[in-house]
Structure formats: C-alpha cells, structure tokens
Amino acid sequence: MNKLSTENQERYSRQLLLKEVGVEGQLKLKAAKVLVIGAGGLGCPVLQYLVAAGIGKIGIVDHDVVSISNLQRQILYREDELGVSKAHLAQQKLQYLNSETIIQIYNTFLNKDNVEDIMGEYDVVVGATDNFESRYLIDTYSQNLYIPFVHGSVEGFEGQYSVFNYKNKISYSDVFPSQPELPKDYVIGVMGALPGIIGSMMAMEVIKICCNLKGVAADALYIFKALENKLIKLNY
C-alpha cells in the first residue's frame, strides 16, 4: 500500500509537511520494525516518540518491574504500578497512544540463548540499557545480523549517544574495547530530565535511519554536558 489513510494524514500532518519526510518517509516509518532493549529511563522517551512517530512494529525487551526509585525518570509509570512488569505496562500505555503500532513484548533478560531469535525480527535495535554485558551482546549480534545499533547512556548530568554498525561499520566494541570493572552493587546517580534528553536524541536517530535521512550519528560519539550546556562531538 503506497498511500496513507485520511486519519493518518491528519495524525502525522506535522511530519508530512517536512520535505525530508513526506508521504514516502511516513510509509517507511510505518514499514519499520524497531527493537528497544530496556524500558527504563532512556527506553521510556524512546518508545513514546517512536510510537507517536508511526513506527509500524516495536519490540520491547525488559524483565524488570516498577520500583519507586524509577519514578523520578521513567515517565511511563505511576505510583500505583509498583511491582508491575514494565514491559506489560509500556505495551498497554503505548497502545493507547497509537493503536496501529504493533507492540511485541519480551518479558525476559536478553542473553546469548535468545538474542539472535529476538533481534533477527527487527530492522534497527536500540540499546536503552545500563547493563554493560547487554551492550556488548547487542553489539555482537547487531554486527552479525547487519542491524544498526542506536546506543545511549546517562550518568549524573552527562549523557552520550551514537549509532554503531551502520554504513561505516564502526562498532560499539571498536570505541569501547573493554568492559569497565564495577562493583557488583554499583548504582549510578542521574538527574531525571537527562534520560529524556538523550532518549529523545536516540529516537531521532532511529527516525533518521528508518527514513534514510542524512546526518545519522554514526561518525562520532556525542556527549551532552547539562551543567555546561555543551554538546561535544568525538569523531571516530
């Protein structure tokens, strides 16, 4: 089908006005299949903006439940949902936002036994997890399956994002060759608004990839320093 319904023309009218998107770009978004690994601080804004933009199918991988410490930054969840599966809550609320998007949930922890089966169904993978082992696992299978990997992370008042295994083939492990050694009970502090900023940038990278737009962040690591109002570009 090469046209949009009247309802979709109205829903996405502000995007359709952009010459870089138009009907052709909107149809590309509708045909896209995006996997988001992690439905936490970064995953919440990524998911909301991708569903709102009209991505056709979204997968959500998250095995966690809502805790009270999540509410400061994970904006999909509420006080009365403590102890409930994030993946199930995200699916329910995102379907309210856009009933046409197919949302597949995987209420599990990503591991070497399931990663290929899960990732193999998608065109783009978003690493919205704070788990280093998961990032390297995503990176490996992103390379094996030729799927672009949109990465983001936050700590304190700083966040970073980039796109790996895209046309230039730079991988996460090329930039971060070894996993840092952290204490088992290590917990990072983060200002709640920061994941919203970085998550929005990650969603924009996904949209650029799906619409085949220029300027995909595959040439550098972008670091945002909130206290200095700086965006630093570290070229690869």
TORZA-308219 format. One record per residue (C-alpha): residue in three letters; x, y, z. Coordinates in nm, 3 decimals. Layout:
- rest; east; north; up
- ALA; X; Y; Z
...
END
This chain:
- rest; east; north; up
- MET; 0.000; 0.000; 0.000
- ASN; 0.160; 0.326; -0.112
- LYS; -0.067; 0.582; 0.046
- LEU; -0.181; 0.693; 0.389
- SER; -0.534; 0.685; 0.521
- THR; -0.714; 1.015; 0.577
- GLU; -0.679; 0.963; 0.952
- ASN; -0.304; 0.906; 0.924
- GLN; -0.265; 1.210; 0.702
- GLU; -0.413; 1.415; 0.985
- ARG; -0.230; 1.232; 1.264
- TYR; 0.112; 1.276; 1.104
- SER; 0.040; 1.609; 0.933
- ARG; 0.325; 1.796; 1.102
- GLN; 0.577; 1.534; 0.986
- LEU; 0.429; 1.517; 0.638
- LEU; 0.495; 1.889; 0.598
- LEU; 0.869; 1.821; 0.620
- LYS; 1.020; 1.778; 0.275
- GLU; 1.266; 1.525; 0.419
- VAL; 0.977; 1.303; 0.531
- GLY; 0.655; 1.350; 0.336
- VAL; 0.433; 1.054; 0.249
- GLU; 0.728; 0.842; 0.134
- GLY; 0.909; 0.886; 0.464
- GLN; 0.595; 0.822; 0.666
- LEU; 0.539; 0.497; 0.480
- LYS; 0.898; 0.399; 0.560
- LEU; 0.829; 0.460; 0.929
- LYS; 0.512; 0.251; 0.904
- ALA; 0.711; -0.035; 0.747
- ALA; 0.992; -0.016; 1.005
- LYS; 1.047; -0.270; 1.282
- VAL; 1.242; -0.140; 1.581
- LEU; 1.358; -0.332; 1.889
- VAL; 1.407; -0.133; 2.210
- ILE; 1.610; -0.311; 2.476
- GLY; 1.529; -0.158; 2.812
- ALA; 1.206; 0.021; 2.911
- GLY; 1.362; 0.239; 3.178
- GLY; 1.487; 0.597; 3.186
- LEU; 1.608; 0.601; 2.826
- GLY; 1.361; 0.348; 2.692
- CYS; 1.052; 0.541; 2.804
- PRO; 1.110; 0.851; 2.586
- VAL; 1.248; 0.641; 2.300
- LEU; 0.935; 0.427; 2.298
- GLN; 0.692; 0.716; 2.329
- TYR; 0.841; 0.917; 2.044
- LEU; 0.880; 0.619; 1.812
- VAL; 0.523; 0.506; 1.867
- ALA; 0.400; 0.864; 1.823
- ALA; 0.602; 0.896; 1.501
- GLY; 0.423; 0.597; 1.349
- ILE; 0.679; 0.316; 1.360
- GLY; 0.496; 0.006; 1.237
- LYS; 0.627; -0.252; 1.482
- ILE; 0.813; -0.208; 1.808
- GLY; 0.963; -0.480; 2.026
- ILE; 1.030; -0.418; 2.396
- VAL; 1.277; -0.629; 2.592
- ASP; 1.262; -0.578; 2.970
- HIS; 1.237; -0.825; 3.256
- ASP; 1.209; -0.570; 3.539
- VAL; 0.918; -0.442; 3.746
- VAL; 0.846; -0.085; 3.851
- SER; 1.009; 0.033; 4.174
- ILE; 0.960; 0.366; 4.347
- SER; 1.313; 0.482; 4.259
- ASN; 1.221; 0.451; 3.889
- LEU; 0.951; 0.718; 3.902
- GLN; 1.197; 1.009; 3.911
- ARG; 1.293; 0.947; 3.546
- GLN; 1.088; 0.661; 3.395
- ILE; 0.790; 0.863; 3.279
- LEU; 0.564; 0.580; 3.157
- TYR; 0.496; 0.454; 3.511
- ARG; 0.296; 0.565; 3.817
- GLU; 0.295; 0.526; 4.195
- ASP; 0.009; 0.275; 4.186
- GLU; 0.203; 0.045; 3.949
- LEU; 0.490; -0.054; 4.179
- GLY; 0.584; -0.419; 4.134
- VAL; 0.417; -0.447; 3.792
- SER; 0.604; -0.557; 3.478
- LYS; 0.749; -0.263; 3.286
- ALA; 0.714; -0.441; 2.954
- HIS; 0.342; -0.506; 3.006
- LEU; 0.274; -0.154; 3.131
- ALA; 0.467; 0.000; 2.843
- GLN; 0.277; -0.208; 2.590
- GLN; -0.059; -0.110; 2.737
- LYS; 0.014; 0.263; 2.753
- LEU; 0.182; 0.284; 2.415
- GLN; -0.118; 0.116; 2.251
- TYR; -0.333; 0.393; 2.398
- LEU; -0.101; 0.642; 2.225
- ASN; -0.108; 0.467; 1.887
- SER; -0.332; 0.165; 1.837
- GLU; -0.192; 0.100; 1.488
- THR; 0.161; 0.024; 1.604
- ILE; 0.223; -0.346; 1.665
- ILE; 0.393; -0.380; 2.004
- GLN; 0.563; -0.710; 2.086
- ILE; 0.695; -0.756; 2.438
- TYR; 0.968; -0.988; 2.564
- ASN; 0.942; -1.003; 2.942
- THR; 1.286; -1.157; 2.972
- PHE; 1.652; -1.072; 3.018
- LEU; 1.846; -1.060; 2.692
- ASN; 2.106; -1.337; 2.680
- LYS; 2.312; -1.536; 2.430
- ASP; 2.040; -1.801; 2.406
- ASN; 1.760; -1.567; 2.294
- VAL; 1.932; -1.262; 2.145
- GLU; 1.954; -1.385; 1.785
- ASP; 1.592; -1.502; 1.771
- ILE; 1.467; -1.174; 1.916
- MET; 1.690; -0.930; 1.727
- GLY; 1.653; -1.114; 1.398
- GLU; 1.294; -0.991; 1.360
- TYR; 1.388; -0.621; 1.350
- ASP; 1.550; -0.357; 1.127
- VAL; 1.702; -0.138; 1.400
- VAL; 1.796; -0.212; 1.760
- VAL; 1.804; 0.049; 2.037
- GLY; 2.026; -0.017; 2.337
- ALA; 1.848; 0.165; 2.620
- THR; 2.003; -0.050; 2.891
- ASP; 2.254; 0.040; 3.162
- ASN; 2.393; -0.314; 3.162
- PHE; 2.738; -0.334; 3.003
- GLU; 2.716; -0.705; 2.924
- SER; 2.393; -0.643; 2.736
- ARG; 2.554; -0.364; 2.533
- TYR; 2.834; -0.591; 2.413
- LEU; 2.585; -0.867; 2.338
- ILE; 2.369; -0.626; 2.137
- ASP; 2.677; -0.502; 1.954
- THR; 2.793; -0.853; 1.857
- TYR; 2.457; -0.960; 1.716
- SER; 2.396; -0.621; 1.559
- GLN; 2.711; -0.686; 1.354
- ASN; 2.617; -1.047; 1.280
- LEU; 2.265; -0.957; 1.166
- TYR; 2.359; -0.630; 0.989
- ILE; 2.122; -0.427; 1.207
- PRO; 2.211; -0.067; 1.306
- PHE; 2.258; -0.026; 1.683
- VAL; 2.144; 0.303; 1.838
- HIS; 2.327; 0.344; 2.169
- GLY; 2.268; 0.580; 2.457
- SER; 2.376; 0.610; 2.819
- VAL; 2.345; 0.857; 3.106
- GLU; 2.523; 0.926; 3.433
- GLY; 2.498; 1.225; 3.663
- PHE; 2.442; 1.531; 3.445
- GLU; 2.603; 1.382; 3.134
- GLY; 2.472; 1.160; 2.858
- GLN; 2.601; 1.016; 2.534
- TYR; 2.460; 0.867; 2.217
- SER; 2.583; 0.724; 1.888
- VAL; 2.490; 0.480; 1.613
- PHE; 2.702; 0.169; 1.561
- ASN; 2.723; -0.094; 1.287
- TYR; 2.573; 0.145; 1.035
- LYS; 2.713; 0.215; 0.689
- ASN; 3.064; 0.290; 0.818
- LYS; 3.065; -0.036; 1.020
- ILE; 3.210; 0.122; 1.337
- SER; 3.104; -0.097; 1.630
- TYR; 3.050; -0.033; 2.000
- SER; 3.344; -0.260; 2.081
- ASP; 3.565; -0.059; 1.844
- VAL; 3.501; 0.250; 2.055
- PHE; 3.478; 0.074; 2.393
- PRO; 3.707; -0.230; 2.355
- SER; 3.678; -0.350; 2.714
- GLN; 3.404; -0.358; 2.972
- PRO; 3.474; -0.145; 3.283
- GLU; 3.512; -0.329; 3.611
- LEU; 3.246; -0.205; 3.851
- PRO; 3.145; -0.322; 4.200
- LYS; 2.856; -0.569; 4.192
- ASP; 2.626; -0.331; 4.382
- TYR; 2.730; -0.021; 4.184
- VAL; 2.442; 0.222; 4.127
- ILE; 2.480; 0.542; 3.926
- GLY; 2.318; 0.872; 4.011
- VAL; 2.132; 1.054; 3.735
- MET; 1.927; 1.371; 3.708
- GLY; 1.578; 1.268; 3.599
- ALA; 1.541; 1.501; 3.300
- LEU; 1.865; 1.380; 3.140
- PRO; 1.733; 1.045; 3.008
- GLY; 1.451; 1.240; 2.847
- ILE; 1.703; 1.449; 2.652
- ILE; 1.925; 1.160; 2.546
- GLY; 1.631; 0.928; 2.482
- SER; 1.479; 1.188; 2.250
- MET; 1.806; 1.211; 2.058
- MET; 1.814; 0.832; 2.028
- ALA; 1.458; 0.831; 1.892
- MET; 1.561; 1.093; 1.636
- GLU; 1.850; 0.871; 1.522
- VAL; 1.610; 0.580; 1.471
- ILE; 1.379; 0.800; 1.264
- LYS; 1.671; 0.922; 1.050
- ILE; 1.781; 0.563; 0.988
- CYS; 1.430; 0.444; 0.901
- CYS; 1.371; 0.736; 0.662
- ASN; 1.722; 0.711; 0.516
- LEU; 1.795; 1.072; 0.609
- LYS; 2.136; 1.237; 0.627
- GLY; 2.321; 1.315; 0.948
- VAL; 2.294; 0.979; 1.125
- ALA; 2.523; 0.989; 1.431
- ALA; 2.747; 0.707; 1.309
- ASP; 3.058; 0.920; 1.265
- ALA; 3.111; 1.019; 1.627
- LEU; 3.018; 0.978; 1.991
- TYR; 2.804; 1.272; 2.101
- ILE; 2.834; 1.376; 2.466
- PHE; 2.588; 1.617; 2.627
- LYS; 2.703; 1.800; 2.941
- ALA; 2.394; 1.951; 3.102
- LEU; 2.572; 2.171; 3.358
- GLU; 2.776; 2.336; 3.082
- ASN; 2.507; 2.333; 2.811
- LYS; 2.756; 2.166; 2.578
- LEU; 2.723; 1.900; 2.311
- ILE; 3.066; 1.755; 2.236
- LYS; 3.138; 1.555; 1.922
- LEU; 3.418; 1.297; 1.944
- ASN; 3.489; 1.184; 1.589
- TYR; 3.571; 0.820; 1.517
END
